[in-house]
Amino acid sequence: MKFPSLNVQIVLGAILGVAIGAYFHRIGVQHPVAASGLYVSGLIGTLFIDLLKMILIPLVFCSIAVGIANLRQHQQIHRVWVSTLLFFMFTMIIAITLGMTASNYFKPGAGLQIEMFAGAMQNFEARQLPLSEFFAQFLHGLFVNPFSALASGNVLAVVVFALIIGIALVMGGERYQNILKLLQEALEIIMRIVAWIMVLAPFGIAALLISLVSTQDLAMLSTLATFVAVVVGTTLLHGVVVLPLLMYAVTGHTPLWFWRGAREAIITALATSSSSATLPVTMRCATKHLHVKPEIAGFVVPLGATMNMDGTALYEAAAALFIANLVGVDLTFVQQLIVFVTAMLASVGAPGIPSAGMVTMVMVLQSVGLPAEAIAILLPIDRMLDTLRTAVNVEGDMITSIVVQKITAQKITA
Ligand code: ASP
């Protein structure tokens, strides 16, 4: 019998994980079988994430520095930069528009009483995060001693330092050939290690999904059904229709082609709820299956994992409108515009880790005077929704790399 490919194994792992998780949920997590099952899946799931995180920082550093250096002529770097950032912004704007339009139409939360959640809100202390402070913090986090950033796993600061080194390599030209060669070889080795880690992926994904599904608070999910439906519906619309359609319009690649090449990364994102942890897999899919040139993927994908979050942007905007309905505040057009802009900033500033969007959402709420404590209502369902928004975040990074490759194709082939 032929052994199924890794791609198929990952899909099977995901299905099995959800099924076993649902079973454990049914028999109760205290049941001896479920308890020992959860212990084992906890071990395997953590091991998988640890391995991905182990390789993440060296990967981000080498791939961005090498990616930029390989773009060589300044003209090309400029084109890639500009088209990447514009496309990131464009898709985030569409995502937020979708989320806000649907929220205004369906008005989730309008029939619910805020008193229902008083208990949860009392126990929750929101950290103040006004826009000005958020911006100051963000700026402060960009330039950090590279050794400390590398050692502490500070992805954003590593991205920035790698960008600077990449540009210096380009400017230096022939002079720094040895360092460039060293980084190129390091990147090759890292991708080889990623391939080894992927052997564990089907088990890691199954294990993570078992833990996730078995511990879901389904009662809360049904209380907030309209809100969940709006978020899930619009996120799916963005991920399944809008993004693939944009890709098709620009590149002519079909959604099916994309799904085949991207599913390892999308399923890993679903299971880990972390764009950063998924990054090694995303890079592999972009370069190996979706045929994006390493210099483009090496630049676009890691940058996207830290900045480009369509799913998060959509969620933050929709959640702000939901909470406004819940507390009975009618947001004016200008206030909605403020939500729009802050949701975008908040998603750019959110690190690619589980539930990061929840933290930066405080800023969106405070920007229009909504009570940040209301986040407590969303926390119990956040892990569930985070799976989907992270998958769309990661999808957006891959699609951008394909689109940018196409847009800049004429010049890059040199
Ligand atoms: N978990 C998301 C990500 O890693 C961020 C978020 O919480 O929205 O992309």
Residues whose N, C-alpha, C, O or C-beta is under 5 A from the ligand:
A	BS01	LIG	S273 S274 S275 S276 T312 P351 G352 I353 P354 S355 A356 G357 M358 D386 T390 N393
